[in-house]
Amino acid sequence: MMKNIIELILSIGKVDRRWIFLVIGLAVLLPLFFPLGLPIRATNATQRVYDAVEELEPNSKVLVSFEYGPSTKPEIHPMAIGILRHLFTNSQKVYVTCLWPDGQFMAEDALTEIAEEEYGRTYGEDYVLLGFRPGNEAVVKGLVSNLRKLYTTDARGTLVDQIPMMANVNKVKDFDFIFSASAGYPGTIEWVQYAADPTGVPMSTGTTSIQVNDVMPYVQSGQVKGILAGMPGAAEYEALIGSPGIGTSGMDAQSIAHLVIVLFIVFGNITYFIETRRAKKY
């Protein structure tokens, strides 16, 4: 019996690398199409974002900024979808800006999926896409001083003065909350330094995993109310709002892929030690 087990391990340890690539590929793809629903426990940082949004009164004005593109979409887009879903569930008014040119395309996709198709919200009354303006942190400063000077029209070319939900919205201080979906510069840090801190408007953020260490000091100091850290943060947020999505299935795929890789490493090492011992005997 033991001999058969050893031979099986040896055969696995010697398997052609193309089969390994195939197995890992399947381990990634299958959970994406057939989510496993592995248990997800929210971290304190994610819980703080959820609590901050949950504490908002109905019809609060929330400014959501899209600062990412296609290369970081797998990490950031699920959390942007989750935030929008949470805001519309709680009947908030959503105002969308974009500090990145690609962010406007990401925002249009998210709003079409959530605001229009899922919740049937009315443009101009429940949400508005102000769109992209060049200038990096200068855009944030402009929003703080005079939004209407920076945005005379929205992303659809409609005059801001003709949009019902823009009534009495003239600067950042007129908002109740800010959320930054950020993949880098300009992004979360600029919103903290030039908008949230000077005006006192509370904010939260979602970033790529590699950015977390840069933003975490602002979270620990209380300047930012929590952070969604990459795809794990998106999956945790989906669990909190009770709406599993691509973040959850992505974490399933990542977990299974890691498990398969570890098993191949274990079998490879066992094979190496068995063959080394056999070679010493002869």
Contacts in CASP RR format, 6 or more apart in sequence:
PFRMAT RR
TARGET T0000
AUTHOR 0000-0000-0000
METHOD contacts of the structure
MODEL  1
MMKNIIELILSIGKVDRRWIFLVIGLAVLLPLFFPLGLPIRATNATQRVY
DAVEELEPNSKVLVSFEYGPSTKPEIHPMAIGILRHLFTNSQKVYVTCLW
PDGQFMAEDALTEIAEEEYGRTYGEDYVLLGFRPGNEAVVKGLVSNLRKL
YTTDARGTLVDQIPMMANVNKVKDFDFIFSASAGYPGTIEWVQYAADPTG
VPMSTGTTSIQVNDVMPYVQSGQVKGILAGMPGAAEYEALIGSPGIGTSG
MDAQSIAHLVIVLFIVFGNITYFIETRRAKKY
6 274 0 8 1.000
9 267 0 8 1.000
9 270 0 8 1.000
9 271 0 8 1.000
9 274 0 8 1.000
10 271 0 8 1.000
10 274 0 8 1.000
10 275 0 8 1.000
12 264 0 8 1.000
12 267 0 8 1.000
12 268 0 8 1.000
12 271 0 8 1.000
13 264 0 8 1.000
13 267 0 8 1.000
13 268 0 8 1.000
13 270 0 8 1.000
13 271 0 8 1.000
14 271 0 8 1.000
20 264 0 8 1.000
23 260 0 8 1.000
23 264 0 8 1.000
24 257 0 8 1.000
24 260 0 8 1.000
24 261 0 8 1.000
25 257 0 8 1.000
27 253 0 8 1.000
27 256 0 8 1.000
27 257 0 8 1.000
27 259 0 8 1.000
27 260 0 8 1.000
28 253 0 8 1.000
28 254 0 8 1.000
28 256 0 8 1.000
28 257 0 8 1.000
29 253 0 8 1.000
30 253 0 8 1.000
30 256 0 8 1.000
31 249 0 8 1.000
31 250 0 8 1.000
31 252 0 8 1.000
31 253 0 8 1.000
31 255 0 8 1.000
31 256 0 8 1.000
32 249 0 8 1.000
32 250 0 8 1.000
32 252 0 8 1.000
32 253 0 8 1.000
35 244 0 8 1.000
35 245 0 8 1.000
35 248 0 8 1.000
35 249 0 8 1.000
35 252 0 8 1.000
36 252 0 8 1.000
36 256 0 8 1.000
37 244 0 8 1.000
37 248 0 8 1.000
37 252 0 8 1.000
38 251 0 8 1.000
38 252 0 8 1.000
38 255 0 8 1.000
40 235 0 8 1.000
40 236 0 8 1.000
40 238 0 8 1.000
40 239 0 8 1.000
40 248 0 8 1.000
40 251 0 8 1.000
41 236 0 8 1.000
41 239 0 8 1.000
42 50 0 8 1.000
42 233 0 8 1.000
42 236 0 8 1.000
42 237 0 8 1.000
42 239 0 8 1.000
42 240 0 8 1.000
43 229 0 8 1.000
43 232 0 8 1.000
43 233 0 8 1.000
43 236 0 8 1.000
45 219 0 8 1.000
45 226 0 8 1.000
45 227 0 8 1.000
45 228 0 8 1.000
45 229 0 8 1.000
46 226 0 8 1.000
46 227 0 8 1.000
46 228 0 8 1.000
46 229 0 8 1.000
46 233 0 8 1.000
46 236 0 8 1.000
46 237 0 8 1.000
46 240 0 8 1.000
47 240 0 8 1.000
48 204 0 8 1.000
48 219 0 8 1.000
48 225 0 8 1.000
48 226 0 8 1.000
48 227 0 8 1.000
49 204 0 8 1.000
49 205 0 8 1.000
49 206 0 8 1.000
49 225 0 8 1.000
49 226 0 8 1.000
49 227 0 8 1.000
49 228 0 8 1.000
49 237 0 8 1.000
50 86 0 8 1.000
50 237 0 8 1.000
50 240 0 8 1.000
50 241 0 8 1.000
51 225 0 8 1.000
52 177 0 8 1.000
52 202 0 8 1.000
52 204 0 8 1.000
52 225 0 8 1.000
52 226 0 8 1.000
53 83 0 8 1.000
53 86 0 8 1.000
53 87 0 8 1.000
53 90 0 8 1.000
53 177 0 8 1.000
53 179 0 8 1.000
53 204 0 8 1.000
54 86 0 8 1.000
54 90 0 8 1.000
56 62 0 8 1.000
56 90 0 8 1.000
56 92 0 8 1.000
56 176 0 8 1.000
56 177 0 8 1.000
57 176 0 8 1.000
58 90 0 8 1.000
58 91 0 8 1.000
58 92 0 8 1.000
59 91 0 8 1.000
59 92 0 8 1.000
59 93 0 8 1.000
60 92 0 8 1.000
60 93 0 8 1.000
60 176 0 8 1.000
60 177 0 8 1.000
61 92 0 8 1.000
61 93 0 8 1.000
61 95 0 8 1.000
61 169 0 8 1.000
61 174 0 8 1.000
61 175 0 8 1.000
61 176 0 8 1.000
61 177 0 8 1.000
62 87 0 8 1.000
62 92 0 8 1.000
62 93 0 8 1.000
62 94 0 8 1.000
62 95 0 8 1.000
62 175 0 8 1.000
62 176 0 8 1.000
62 177 0 8 1.000
62 178 0 8 1.000
62 179 0 8 1.000
63 95 0 8 1.000
63 96 0 8 1.000
63 97 0 8 1.000
63 143 0 8 1.000
63 172 0 8 1.000
63 175 0 8 1.000
63 177 0 8 1.000
63 178 0 8 1.000
63 179 0 8 1.000
64 80 0 8 1.000
64 83 0 8 1.000
64 84 0 8 1.000
64 87 0 8 1.000
64 94 0 8 1.000
64 95 0 8 1.000
64 96 0 8 1.000
64 97 0 8 1.000
64 178 0 8 1.000
64 179 0 8 1.000
64 181 0 8 1.000
65 96 0 8 1.000
65 97 0 8 1.000
65 98 0 8 1.000
65 99 0 8 1.000
65 178 0 8 1.000
65 179 0 8 1.000
65 180 0 8 1.000
65 181 0 8 1.000
65 182 0 8 1.000
65 187 0 8 1.000
65 191 0 8 1.000
66 80 0 8 1.000
66 96 0 8 1.000
66 97 0 8 1.000
66 98 0 8 1.000
66 99 0 8 1.000
66 100 0 8 1.000
66 103 0 8 1.000
66 104 0 8 1.000
66 106 0 8 1.000
66 107 0 8 1.000
66 110 0 8 1.000
66 181 0 8 1.000
67 98 0 8 1.000
67 99 0 8 1.000
67 100 0 8 1.000
67 103 0 8 1.000
67 180 0 8 1.000
67 181 0 8 1.000
67 182 0 8 1.000
67 183 0 8 1.000
67 184 0 8 1.000
67 186 0 8 1.000
67 187 0 8 1.000
67 188 0 8 1.000
68 76 0 8 1.000
68 77 0 8 1.000
68 100 0 8 1.000
68 102 0 8 1.000
68 103 0 8 1.000
68 106 0 8 1.000
68 181 0 8 1.000
68 182 0 8 1.000
68 183 0 8 1.000
68 184 0 8 1.000
68 208 0 8 1.000
69 76 0 8 1.000
69 100 0 8 1.000
69 102 0 8 1.000
69 103 0 8 1.000
69 105 0 8 1.000
69 106 0 8 1.000
69 183 0 8 1.000
70 102 0 8 1.000
71 183 0 8 1.000
72 183 0 8 1.000
72 208 0 8 1.000
73 106 0 8 1.000
74 231 0 8 1.000
74 246 0 8 1.000
75 183 0 8 1.000
75 208 0 8 1.000
75 209 0 8 1.000
75 230 0 8 1.000
75 231 0 8 1.000
75 234 0 8 1.000
76 106 0 8 1.000
76 181 0 8 1.000
76 182 0 8 1.000
76 183 0 8 1.000
76 206 0 8 1.000
76 207 0 8 1.000
76 208 0 8 1.000
76 230 0 8 1.000
76 234 0 8 1.000
77 106 0 8 1.000
77 109 0 8 1.000
77 110 0 8 1.000
77 246 0 8 1.000
78 231 0 8 1.000
78 234 0 8 1.000
78 235 0 8 1.000
78 238 0 8 1.000
78 245 0 8 1.000
78 246 0 8 1.000
78 247 0 8 1.000
79 181 0 8 1.000
79 206 0 8 1.000
79 228 0 8 1.000
79 230 0 8 1.000
79 233 0 8 1.000
79 234 0 8 1.000
79 237 0 8 1.000
80 106 0 8 1.000
80 107 0 8 1.000
80 110 0 8 1.000
80 181 0 8 1.000
81 110 0 8 1.000
81 113 0 8 1.000
81 114 0 8 1.000
81 245 0 8 1.000
81 246 0 8 1.000
82 114 0 8 1.000
82 234 0 8 1.000
82 237 0 8 1.000
82 238 0 8 1.000
82 241 0 8 1.000
82 243 0 8 1.000
83 179 0 8 1.000
83 181 0 8 1.000
83 237 0 8 1.000
84 94 0 8 1.000
84 110 0 8 1.000
84 111 0 8 1.000
84 114 0 8 1.000
84 115 0 8 1.000
85 114 0 8 1.000
85 118 0 8 1.000
85 241 0 8 1.000
85 243 0 8 1.000
86 237 0 8 1.000
86 241 0 8 1.000
87 94 0 8 1.000
88 94 0 8 1.000
88 114 0 8 1.000
88 115 0 8 1.000
88 118 0 8 1.000
88 119 0 8 1.000
88 121 0 8 1.000
88 126 0 8 1.000
88 127 0 8 1.000
89 119 0 8 1.000
89 241 0 8 1.000
93 126 0 8 1.000
93 127 0 8 1.000
93 165 0 8 1.000
94 115 0 8 1.000
94 126 0 8 1.000
94 127 0 8 1.000
94 128 0 8 1.000
95 127 0 8 1.000
95 128 0 8 1.000
95 130 0 8 1.000
95 165 0 8 1.000
95 169 0 8 1.000
95 175 0 8 1.000
96 107 0 8 1.000
96 111 0 8 1.000
96 127 0 8 1.000
96 128 0 8 1.000
96 129 0 8 1.000
96 130 0 8 1.000
96 131 0 8 1.000
97 130 0 8 1.000
97 131 0 8 1.000
97 132 0 8 1.000
97 133 0 8 1.000
97 139 0 8 1.000
97 143 0 8 1.000
98 104 0 8 1.000
98 106 0 8 1.000
98 107 0 8 1.000
98 130 0 8 1.000
98 131 0 8 1.000
98 132 0 8 1.000
98 133 0 8 1.000
99 132 0 8 1.000
99 136 0 8 1.000
99 139 0 8 1.000
99 140 0 8 1.000
99 186 0 8 1.000
99 187 0 8 1.000
99 190 0 8 1.000
100 132 0 8 1.000
100 183 0 8 1.000
100 186 0 8 1.000
101 132 0 8 1.000
101 134 0 8 1.000
103 132 0 8 1.000
104 129 0 8 1.000
104 131 0 8 1.000
104 132 0 8 1.000
104 155 0 8 1.000
107 129 0 8 1.000
107 131 0 8 1.000
108 129 0 8 1.000
108 155 0 8 1.000
111 127 0 8 1.000
111 129 0 8 1.000
115 121 0 8 1.000
115 123 0 8 1.000
115 126 0 8 1.000
115 127 0 8 1.000
116 123 0 8 1.000
121 127 0 8 1.000
123 156 0 8 1.000
124 163 0 8 1.000
124 164 0 8 1.000
124 165 0 8 1.000
124 166 0 8 1.000
125 164 0 8 1.000
125 165 0 8 1.000
126 165 0 8 1.000
127 165 0 8 1.000
128 154 0 8 1.000
128 163 0 8 1.000
128 165 0 8 1.000
128 166 0 8 1.000
129 154 0 8 1.000
129 155 0 8 1.000
129 156 0 8 1.000
130 151 0 8 1.000
130 154 0 8 1.000
130 155 0 8 1.000
130 160 0 8 1.000
131 151 0 8 1.000
131 154 0 8 1.000
131 155 0 8 1.000
132 155 0 8 1.000
133 139 0 8 1.000
133 150 0 8 1.000
133 151 0 8 1.000
135 186 0 8 1.000
136 185 0 8 1.000
136 186 0 8 1.000
136 190 0 8 1.000
137 186 0 8 1.000
137 190 0 8 1.000
137 193 0 8 1.000
137 194 0 8 1.000
139 150 0 8 1.000
139 186 0 8 1.000
140 186 0 8 1.000
140 190 0 8 1.000
140 191 0 8 1.000
140 194 0 8 1.000
140 195 0 8 1.000
141 194 0 8 1.000
142 149 0 8 1.000
142 150 0 8 1.000
143 150 0 8 1.000
143 171 0 8 1.000
143 172 0 8 1.000
143 195 0 8 1.000
144 171 0 8 1.000
144 172 0 8 1.000
144 173 0 8 1.000
144 194 0 8 1.000
144 195 0 8 1.000
144 198 0 8 1.000
144 199 0 8 1.000
145 171 0 8 1.000
146 170 0 8 1.000
146 171 0 8 1.000
147 169 0 8 1.000
147 170 0 8 1.000
147 171 0 8 1.000
147 172 0 8 1.000
147 174 0 8 1.000
148 160 0 8 1.000
148 161 0 8 1.000
148 170 0 8 1.000
151 160 0 8 1.000
152 159 0 8 1.000
152 160 0 8 1.000
153 159 0 8 1.000
153 160 0 8 1.000
154 160 0 8 1.000
154 163 0 8 1.000
160 166 0 8 1.000
168 174 0 8 1.000
169 175 0 8 1.000
171 199 0 8 1.000
172 178 0 8 1.000
172 195 0 8 1.000
172 199 0 8 1.000
172 201 0 8 1.000
173 199 0 8 1.000
173 200 0 8 1.000
173 201 0 8 1.000
175 201 0 8 1.000
176 201 0 8 1.000
176 202 0 8 1.000
177 201 0 8 1.000
177 202 0 8 1.000
177 203 0 8 1.000
177 204 0 8 1.000
178 191 0 8 1.000
178 195 0 8 1.000
178 196 0 8 1.000
178 201 0 8 1.000
178 202 0 8 1.000
178 203 0 8 1.000
178 204 0 8 1.000
179 203 0 8 1.000
179 204 0 8 1.000
179 205 0 8 1.000
179 206 0 8 1.000
180 187 0 8 1.000
180 188 0 8 1.000
180 191 0 8 1.000
180 203 0 8 1.000
180 204 0 8 1.000
180 205 0 8 1.000
180 206 0 8 1.000
181 205 0 8 1.000
181 206 0 8 1.000
182 188 0 8 1.000
182 191 0 8 1.000
182 205 0 8 1.000
182 206 0 8 1.000
182 207 0 8 1.000
182 208 0 8 1.000
182 211 0 8 1.000
183 207 0 8 1.000
183 208 0 8 1.000
183 211 0 8 1.000
184 207 0 8 1.000
184 208 0 8 1.000
184 211 0 8 1.000
188 205 0 8 1.000
188 206 0 8 1.000
188 207 0 8 1.000
188 211 0 8 1.000
188 215 0 8 1.000
188 218 0 8 1.000
188 224 0 8 1.000
189 214 0 8 1.000
189 215 0 8 1.000
189 218 0 8 1.000
191 203 0 8 1.000
191 205 0 8 1.000
192 203 0 8 1.000
192 218 0 8 1.000
192 223 0 8 1.000
192 224 0 8 1.000
195 201 0 8 1.000
195 203 0 8 1.000
196 202 0 8 1.000
196 203 0 8 1.000
196 223 0 8 1.000
196 224 0 8 1.000
197 223 0 8 1.000
202 225 0 8 1.000
203 224 0 8 1.000
203 225 0 8 1.000
204 224 0 8 1.000
204 225 0 8 1.000
204 226 0 8 1.000
204 227 0 8 1.000
204 228 0 8 1.000
205 215 0 8 1.000
205 224 0 8 1.000
205 226 0 8 1.000
205 227 0 8 1.000
205 228 0 8 1.000
206 227 0 8 1.000
206 228 0 8 1.000
206 229 0 8 1.000
206 230 0 8 1.000
206 233 0 8 1.000
207 215 0 8 1.000
207 227 0 8 1.000
207 228 0 8 1.000
207 229 0 8 1.000
207 230 0 8 1.000
208 230 0 8 1.000
209 229 0 8 1.000
209 230 0 8 1.000
209 231 0 8 1.000
209 232 0 8 1.000
212 227 0 8 1.000
212 229 0 8 1.000
212 230 0 8 1.000
215 224 0 8 1.000
215 227 0 8 1.000
216 227 0 8 1.000
218 224 0 8 1.000
219 225 0 8 1.000
219 226 0 8 1.000
219 227 0 8 1.000
228 234 0 8 1.000
228 236 0 8 1.000
228 237 0 8 1.000
231 247 0 8 1.000
231 250 0 8 1.000
231 251 0 8 1.000
231 254 0 8 1.000
232 251 0 8 1.000
234 246 0 8 1.000
234 247 0 8 1.000
235 247 0 8 1.000
235 248 0 8 1.000
235 250 0 8 1.000
235 251 0 8 1.000
238 244 0 8 1.000
238 245 0 8 1.000
238 247 0 8 1.000
238 248 0 8 1.000
239 248 0 8 1.000
END
